[in-house]
Amino acid sequence: MRKFFTRTIMVATMIALGVSLVGAQAKYAIVFKNTGNPYGEKQMAGFKTGIEEQGFEAILRAPDQPTAEAQIQIIEQLIAQKVASICIVGNDFNALTPVLKKATSQGIKVFSLDSSVAPAARLTHVNQADSVKIGKTLVQAAYDMAGGSGEFAILSATSQASNQNLWIKYMKDELKLDKYKNLKLVKIAYGDDLRDKSVSEAEGLLRSYPNLKVIVAPTTVGIAAAAKVVTDKGLIGKVAITGLGLPSEMASYIENGACPYMFLWNPIDVGYLGAYTATALVSGKITGKVGDKFSAGRLGEYTITKAPDGGTEVLLGPPFKFDPSNIADWKTVY
């Protein structure tokens, strides 16, 4: 009888505090693109911290290869485990829709993070920064490093990566402005977020386009690979590298001049924001509609807004510029 009353009081207290009974017992999963990606490891670490500091259990999963098929297998396993939510960093915008809808039909709260999936397959999306601003910023950097004219190339992740494709779309939109009439995008290469393939693709760009001035890599794997190739081939000062990179991986290339400057956000914070989005969805504090507000721990308050793809999203914040003046302060952080 005493146990019964103790449990009754505990449950009543949790309800009074607005704590979801499902969430209190649940497991919260994140599925990244692939293993062996330092950016992904930090993102998942941020998610784990955010979930665990709320008293819940985090499940961190990633396939060996960055394919939709590999992620589908993992999602099927998570459905069988009856997790409370799935935070998916999509390898494909549309291909994951059926399995994610299956998860939703079984009461699992599904949302995407970093690399979005179709709005029909998610409740909302956690975006690291405004996609239009990222596209514009990267083209402006290429223009600056090329001296206003010449050839540049893009070294992306996979051809199906929704975040990369959206940034590239807005890069192309920015290039239509008269200001960039002498700046020519000659190639979009795909390194599949695999280090060796990204190195090979960067080498291929340099062979195919001997007058190339800039390589823009909107992927942390790609930018590090391209900077290594330019450094190893003694092309510092002739070919500039920019894009989105981890300070810990890119510090030496910023310091040696291979990458004059680059941009990123804190992937730990992206994952951490995803953790609080997950628990807010499971507890019912938010449903994913425009105007929903929730608290994300140390990051503060957030509001869900309309996303460019027709769904909704939560924006972490603007991209941050890393250059020789500040890289030493950040290279040991992440």
HELIX and SHEET records of a PDB file:
HELIX    1   1 ARG A    2  ALA A   16  1                                  15    
HELIX    2   2 LEU A   21  GLN A   25  1                                   5    
HELIX    3   3 PRO A   38  GLU A   52  1                                  15    
HELIX    4   4 ALA A   68  ALA A   80  1                                  13    
HELIX    5   5 THR A   97  SER A  105  1                                   9    
HELIX    6   6 PRO A  119  ALA A  121  5                                   3    
HELIX    7   7 SER A  131  MET A  145  1                                  15    
HELIX    8   8 SER A  162  LEU A  175  1                                  14    
HELIX    9   9 ASP A  178  TYR A  180  5                                   3    
HELIX   10  10 ARG A  195  SER A  208  1                                  14    
HELIX   11  11 THR A  220  ASP A  232  1                                  13    
HELIX   12  12 PRO A  247  GLU A  255  1                                   9    
HELIX   13  13 PRO A  267  SER A  283  1                                  17    
HELIX   14  14 GLY A  297  LEU A  299  5                                   3    
HELIX   15  15 ILE A  327  TRP A  330  1                                   4    
SHEET    1   A 7 GLU A  57  ARG A  61  0                                        
SHEET    2   A 7 LYS A  27  VAL A  31  1                                        
SHEET    3   A 7 SER A  85  ILE A  88  1                                        
SHEET    4   A 7 LYS A 109  LEU A 113  1                                        
SHEET    5   A 7 HIS A 125  ASN A 127  1                                        
SHEET    6   A 7 THR A 312  LEU A 315  1                                        
SHEET    7   A 7 THR A 305  LYS A 306 -1                                        
SHEET    1   B 4 LEU A 183  TYR A 190  0                                        
SHEET    2   B 4 GLY A 150  SER A 156  1                                        
SHEET    3   B 4 LEU A 212  ALA A 217  1                                        
SHEET    4   B 4 ALA A 240  GLY A 243  1                                        
SHEET    1   C 2 MET A 262  LEU A 264  0                                        
SHEET    2   C 2 PHE A 320  PHE A 322 -1                                        
SHEET    1   D 2 LYS A 293  SER A 295  0                                        
SHEET    2   D 2 GLU A 301  THR A 303 -1                                        
END                                                                             
